């Protein structure tokens, strides 16, 4: 469910990016914005989007780790430690 939610968010982000690119192209064609300004703006938006995606992924990982700890669920490392002790 979380993975699907993340994919939905990424898909929405891509759709927004496409719409912004279309509008920037229209403004460029109408001479209301310079090509270099449009490219710079789009690059800025793309960079911010990547940063937000990274922050979101880290936040989700952090929340999941907290939930796992609260539920006292064994992690891969816990299981590996037990295997090592049994050897």
PAZAPA-4460 file (N, C-alpha, C; in steps of 0.05 Angstrom, whole numbers, plus 32768, in hexadecimal, padded with zeros to 4 digits):
% residues 87
    n_x    n_y    n_z   ca_x   ca_y   ca_z    c_x    c_y    c_z   seq   type   mol
   8011   7FE8   8000   8000   8000   8000   8011   8019   8000     1      X     A
   8026   8019   8011   8038   8030   8012   8046   8035   7FF8     2      X     A
   804F   801E   7FEB   805D   8020   7FD2   804A   802C   7FBD     3      X     A
   8031   8023   7FBD   801E   802E   7FA9   8019   804B   7FAD     4      X     A
   8017   8053   7FC7   8013   806F   7FCD   802B   8080   7FC4     5      X     A
   8043   8076   7FC8   805B   8084   7FBF   805B   8086   7FA0     6      X     A
   8054   8070   7F92   8053   8071   7F75   803E   8084   7F6B     7      X     A
   8027   8086   7F79   8012   8099   7F72   801D   80B5   7F74     8      X     A
   802B   80BB   7F8A   8036   80D5   7F8E   804B   80DC   7F78     9      X     A
   805B   80C9   7F71   806F   80CE   7F5D   8062   80D2   7F42    10      X     A
   804D   80C3   7F3C   803E   80C6   7F23   8031   80E2   7F22    11      X     A
   8026   80EB   7F38   801A   8105   7F39   802F   811A   7F34    12      X     A
   8046   8116   7F40   805C   8129   7F3C   8065   812B   7F1F    13      X     A
   8066   8114   7F12   806E   8114   7EF6   8059   8122   7EE4    14      X     A
   8040   811E   7EEB   802A   812B   7EDC   802C   8149   7EDF    15      X     A
   8031   8152   7EF8   8034   816F   7EFC   804B   817A   7EED    16      X     A
   8061   816B   7EED   807A   8173   7EDF   8073   8177   7EC1    17      X     A
   8065   8164   7EB5   805E   8166   7E99   804D   817E   7E94    18      X     A
   8039   8184   7EA5   8028   819B   7EA2   8038   81B5   7EA4    19      X     A
   804A   81B6   7EB7   805A   81CE   7EBA   806C   81D2   7EA1    20      X     A
   8077   81BC   7E97   8088   81BE   7E7F   8078   81C8   7E68    21      X     A
   805F   81BF   7E65   804E   81C8   7E4F   8048   81E6   7E51    22      X     A
   8042   81EF   7E6A   803C   820B   7E6E   8055   821D   7E69    23      X     A
   806C   8213   7E72   8085   8222   7E6D   808A   8224   7E50    24      X     A
   8085   820E   7E41   8089   820E   7E24   8077   8223   7E16    25      X     A
   805E   8224   7E20   804B   8238   7E15   8055   8254   7E19    26      X     A
   805E   8259   7E32   8068   8274   7E39   8081   827B   7E28    27      X     A
   8092   8267   7E24   80AA   826A   7E14   80A3   8271   7DF7    28      X     A
   8090   8261   7DEC   8087   8266   7DD1   807A   8281   7DCD    29      X     A
   806C   828B   7DE2   805F   82A5   7DE0   8073   82BC   7DE6    30      X     A
   808C   82B5   7DEC   80A0   82C9   7DF2   809E   82D6   7E0D    31      X     A
   808F   82CA   7E1F   808B   82D5   7E39   80A0   82CD   7E4D    32      X     A
   80B0   82B9   7E45   80C6   82B0   7E56   80DD   82A7   7E44    33      X     A
   80F6   82AB   7E4D   810D   82A3   7E3E   8112   8285   7E40    34      X     A
   811E   827A   7E2C   8124   825D   7E2C   8135   8256   7E44    35      X     A
   814A   8266   7E49   815C   8260   7E5F   814D   8261   7E7A    36      X     A
   813B   8274   7E7D   812C   8277   7E96   811A   825E   7E99    37      X     A
   810D   8255   7E83   80FC   823E   7E84   810B   8225   7E8D    38      X     A
   8122   8221   7E80   8133   820A   7E86   813C   820B   7EA3    39      X     A
   8145   8222   7EAC   814E   8225   7EC8   8137   821F   7EDC    40      X     A
   8120   8229   7ED6   8108   8225   7EE7   8101   8207   7EE8    41      X     A
   8101   81FA   7ED1   80FA   81DE   7ED0   810F   81CD   7EDF    42      X     A
   8128   81D4   7EDC   813D   81C5   7EEA   813A   81C9   7F08    43      X     A
   8133   81E1   7F10   812F   81E7   7F2C   8118   81D6   7F38    44      X     A
   8102   81D5   7F29   80EB   81C5   7F32   80F2   81A8   7F33    45      X     A
   8101   819E   7F20   8109   8182   7F1F   811B   817B   7F37    46      X     A
   812E   818D   7F3D   8140   8188   7F54   8130   8188   7F6E    47      X     A
   811E   819B   7F71   810E   819C   7F8A   80FC   8183   7F8C    48      X     A
   80F2   817A   7F76   80E2   8161   7F76   80F2   8149   7F7F    49      X     A
   810B   8147   7F75   811C   8131   7F7D   8123   8132   7F9B    50      X     A
   8128   814B   7FA4   812D   814E   7FC1   8115   8146   7FD2    51      X     A
   80FE   814E   7FCA   80E5   8148   7FD9   80E0   8129   7FD8    52      X     A
   80E6   811D   7FC1   80E2   8100   7FBF   80F5   80F2   7FD3    53      X     A
   810E   80FB   7FD4   8121   80EF   7FE6   8119   80F3   8003    54      X     A
   8110   810B   800A   8106   8110   8025   80EE   80FF   802C    55      X     A
   80DC   80FC   8019   80C4   80EB   801E   80CB   80CE   8023    56      X     A
   80DE   80C4   8012   80E6   80A8   8016   80F3   80A4   8031    57      X     A
   8104   80B7   8039   8112   80B5   8053   80FE   80B6   806A    58      X     A
   80EA   80C8   8067   80D5   80CA   807C   80C5   80B0   807E    59      X     A
   80BE   80A4   8068   80AF   808B   8068   80C0   8075   8075    60      X     A
   80D9   8074   806E   80EB   8060   807A   80EC   8063   8098    61      X     A
   80EE   807C   80A1   80F0   8082   80BD   80D6   8079   80CC    62      X     A
   80C0   807F   80C0   80A6   8078   80CB   80A3   805A   80CD    63      X     A
   80AB   804C   80B7   80A9   802F   80B7   80BB   8022   80CC    64      X     A
   80D3   802D   80D0   80E5   8023   80E5   80D9   8026   8100    65      X     A
   80CC   803D   8105   80BF   8042   811F   80A8   802E   8123    66      X     A
   8098   8029   810F   8082   8016   8111   808C   7FFA   8117    67      X     A
   80A1   7FF2   8109   80AD   7FD8   810D   80B7   7FD5   812A    68      X     A
   80C4   7FEA   8134   80CE   7FE9   814F   80B7   7FE8   8163    69      X     A
   80A2   7FF8   815F   808B   7FF8   8171   807C   7FDD   8171    70      X     A
   807B   7FD0   815A   806E   7FB6   8159   8080   7F9F   8161    71      X     A
   8099   7FA6   8166   80AD   7F92   816F   80AF   7F7B   815B    72      X     A
   80B1   7F83   8141   80B4   7F70   812B   80D2   7F6B   8127    73      X     A
   80D9   7F52   8123   80F5   7F4B   811E   80FE   7F56   8103    74      X     A
   8116   7F61   8103   8122   7F6C   80EA   8134   7F56   80DE    75      X     A
   813D   7F5B   80C6   8150   7F49   80B9   8169   7F45   80CA    76      X     A
   8172   7F5C   80D5   818A   7F5B   80E6   8185   7F4A   80FF    77      X     A
   816D   7F4C   810B   8166   7F3C   8122   8167   7F1E   811C    78      X     A
   815C   7F17   8105   815B   7EFB   80FC   8177   7EF1   80F6    79      X     A
   8187   7F02   80E9   81A3   7EFA   80E3   81B3   7EF6   80FD    80      X     A
   81AF   7F08   8111   81BC   7F05   812A   81B5   7EEA   8138    81      X     A
   819C   7EE3   8137   8193   7EC9   8142   81A0   7EB2   8133    82      X     A
   81A1   7EB4   8119   81AE   7E9E   8109   81CB   7E9B   8111    83      X     A
   81D9   7EB2   8114   81F5   7EB2   811B   81F9   7EA6   8137    84      X     A
   81E7   7EAC   8149   81E9   7EA1   8165   81E5   7E82   8165    85      X     A
   81D4   7E78   8153   81CD   7E5C   8152   81E4   7E4B   8145    86      X     A
   81F6   7E58   8138   820B   7E49   812A   821F   7E3F   813D    87      X     A
***
